[in-house]
Amino acid sequence: MEDNRIYLSLSQESGYEQEYIDRALKSNWITSGGPNVDEFEDELQNYFNNGNFVAASNSGTSAIHLALILLGVKNRDEVICQSMTFAASVNPILYQNAIPIFVDSEIDTWNICPENLESAIKDRIEKGKKPKAIIAVHLYGMPYKVDEIHSIADKYEIPIIEDSAEALGSSYKGKKCGSFGTFGVLSFNGNKIITTSSGGALITKSKEIKEKAIFYATQSKDKAVHYQHSEIGYNYRMSNICAGIGLGQMKILEKNISLRQENHMFYKNIFKEVKNVKLFDNIRDDFFSNYWLNAILLETEEVKERLRLAFEKVNIESRPLWKPMHLQPIFRGYPYYGNKISEELFKKGLCLPSGSNLTITDKSRIKEVIIDFFK
Ligand SMILES: *Cc1c(COP(=O)(O)O)cnc(C)c1O
């Protein structure tokens, strides 16, 4: 009999979700918005505290779209985006008919490179258009170089949308990821560190902006007795049922973060014995990754593919890193600033199973593949 499949990252229930879902059903709040949504937002606000206001949405993607709308990004505007990321970071730029400008990663954090970011800004300004926003990502939970990136953004007065979809629980110099940008974005998709089945959140700096986000997310209804609309509206609000799942999941957020730290230690112990493999790791003590996913860099693309197949053979999922956006067929032709670091990472990098639900048996199966492969 074949062993059960080990996935990269799956969610698991806390046991408290049902209570909140039942509460929504029994009170007949079976719609978007409602008491669970309000309470979920309050809990997230408490988690981030100090001047952060949270609007819950039906996905991380819609939260990014709302951030672009709130920043006034329109037709033909340019928006800088980290190339190495999931497509959801970029797609909302196109929803606004704006133009993505891709920037390469640096080798330490695999996130947006400060030097290339500044060259890109200077060049775009020289060509006649100052970028309207920068989308920076904490890839796999690893904080980007916050001080460097934000000081460049401040110098040119460009707002940052901080894509923290993978980084709930990560921090930089003791401050939580998601709270640095003009906007922060979270995702509660099924593979993230906690889930609402599908959902997201926009972190803002004022109550007014939070309310404006909710206004757009609920079809931009003007204040009138009848349905009246002066602006384009969206159906982007989180459902009260999903928020119930989120409330149950909040109870295991800290636990999930520590389980992912344990997974990281597990890989650290294995790979310290293995030559020519680099485990993706905090670059300094003041970087704290939630280690949503663990990833390694192999010597060559060929070794990476052989290792992937060795895992696959025993029903263990592993995957290449995000394929950079400037290499994607849909985004070909948009400007790119970089030195091919993200290309290299994509060729040689592999993500390893990192779910909060990995069992001791799962870990010994994973370890066996690695030890066998490198012996
Ligand atoms: C998951 C993810 C998103 C999008 O979140 P959804 O909730 O799936 O829409 C955006 N950016 C990154 C980097 C992600 O990993």
The ligand as an SDF file (V2000), in Angstrom:
LIG
                    3D

 15 15  0  0  0  0  0  0  0  0999 V2000
   -1.3780   33.4590   -1.1420 C   0  0  0  0  0  0  0  0  0  0  0  0
   -0.7270   34.6810   -1.6470 C   0  0  0  0  0  0  0  0  0  0  0  0
   -1.4740   35.7780   -2.1060 C   0  0  0  0  0  0  0  0  0  0  0  0
   -2.9310   35.7600   -2.3750 C   0  0  0  0  0  0  0  0  0  0  0  0
   -3.7610   35.3470   -1.4180 O   0  0  0  0  0  0  0  0  0  0  0  0
   -5.1750   34.6700   -1.7390 P   0  0  0  0  0  0  0  0  0  0  0  0
   -5.8500   34.7240   -0.4250 O   0  0  0  0  0  0  0  0  0  0  0  0
   -4.9010   33.2860   -2.2110 O   0  0  0  0  0  0  0  0  0  0  0  0
   -5.8590   35.5030   -2.7780 O   0  0  0  0  0  0  0  0  0  0  0  0
   -0.7910   36.9370   -2.4460 C   0  0  0  0  0  0  0  0  0  0  0  0
    0.5430   37.0070   -2.3730 N   0  0  0  0  0  0  0  0  0  0  0  0
    1.2910   35.9630   -1.9730 C   0  0  0  0  0  0  0  0  0  0  0  0
    2.7680   36.1320   -1.9080 C   0  0  0  0  0  0  0  0  0  0  0  0
    0.6850   34.7550   -1.6090 C   0  0  0  0  0  0  0  0  0  0  0  0
    1.4420   33.7240   -1.2480 O   0  0  0  0  0  0  0  0  0  0  0  0
  1  2  1  0
  2  3  1  0
  2 14  2  0
  3  4  1  0
  3 10  2  0
  4  5  1  0
  5  6  1  0
  6  7  2  0
  6  8  1  0
  6  9  1  0
 10 11  1  0
 11 12  2  0
 12 13  1  0
 12 14  1  0
 14 15  1  0
M  END
$$$$
